[in-house]
Amino acid sequence: MTDSQSPGPSSGMNADDRKRQITVLIEADDAWGRSVLQAIARFASQANWELLIAPRDAERRLRIPEEWSGDGVIALVRDVSLLKHLRRRGMPTVNISGMFHNARWLGHVATDNFARARLAYEHFSRLRVTHFATYCPSLRREADLRGEEFVRYVHSRGYPCEVLVSEADAARTERSSDRQRIAAKLSILPKPVGVFVSDPYPARELVETCQSHGVDVPGEVLVLSGDEDDLLCNLILPSVSSIELASHRIGWEACKILDSMVRTGTPPSQPQLLAPLGICARRSTDHNAIGDSCMESVQRYIQQHATGQLQIRDLVRVAGMSRRSMELRFREVFGRSPAEEIRRVRVEKARQMLLNSSMSVSGVAAACGFSSGPYLTSVFRKVYGKTPSDLRAGRSVKLHGLSRTS
């Protein structure tokens, strides 16, 4: 179900046809913020809202103008100063950051950091990585919360997790010497190591640090960003793998919560936390720590040809051994059969196409080697616990007549 099919604004809202005046305190300087703003604009066009987007005070801080007397606010609250400003203004407000969830007077909708950490760990685990680290410099972007959750999750699975930068490190070390210090920490870690990074900015920085100090990405260090930005993640080679967030749905759900708060004056009792959509795999985690060059070749061939008419006999030819020997060895190395690996690669490719294109389910099925749309749907439900339509819910937002911004 897409946003355009989602339950829209309440039918009881704006009975007097008066436009609701809504301030949106969100930056549009990255893909996440722009996606959230698109969803808010889409909702506003249906709900008779007029938006005041990203107003600033004399110090260039996002703030509600003193003369503005509107109906509600949607804000990305990442510092105490903005929190106090919103409290003083006393308007119904929804916070879309992962911070200040103990402020009960706010509505909250954000990414589920536990689900994000689990997804990152599972991605590394599929690559047979058993050494972990985080690189989550604060930068006022909730990085510490994301990193702490990943450390906790890795510990819960019985593994240590190195923290490449801590608050104490940041306090005593100049930014210009960060790279040398981080490279020194990386050099003593067992390899390969999977590094969870808070978002694309420091992820690119970490890849650059590895490159300048002769550390192989992804051969020795696998880098995964906790947020997606197609431009930033592809600006460097190797390109950076990332976690795809439900950013459109965050914007849409924030609007629904604010709609209710404006009408009732009561915020929800609990934050609404949304799971990420999945992994956008790129070169920075394109690694299999298996120590078997023959099976690496077979697995790489599957990655390259799974969506075509790939047959097991093709893999036998690549391996240069009997079918029985190849299948036994492949299962020993990867923990699944070659046929299961082909299906896994196909369904992952289908997932990425569903997220990043408007192609029909039947079209995606044909492009990814599935016999039909219903068959893809069946396999998809078994693998991800949801249908392709469920995956696209809150992701495919088409803008029709955006509301006027002030």
Secondary structure, DSSP 8 states (H G I E B T S, - for coil): --GGGS--S-TTTTTT---EEEEEE---SSHHHHHHHHHHHHHHHHHTEEEEES-B-TTS-B---TT---SEEEE---SHHHHHHHHHHT--EEE-SSS-TT-TTSEEEEE-HHHHHHHHHHHHHHTT---EEEE---TTTTHHHHHHHHHHHHHHTT--EEESS-HHHHHHS-GGGHHHHHHHHHHHS-SSEEEEESSHHHHHHHHHHHHHTT--TTTTEEEEESS--HHHHHSSSS--EEEE--HHHHHHHHHHHHHHHHHHS---SS-EEE---EEE--GGG-------HHHHHHHHHHHHHTTSS--HHHHHHHHTS-HHHHHHHHHHHHSS-HHHHHHHHHHHHHHHHHHH----HHHHHHHTT-S-HHHHHHHHHHHHSS-HHHHHTTT-----S---B-
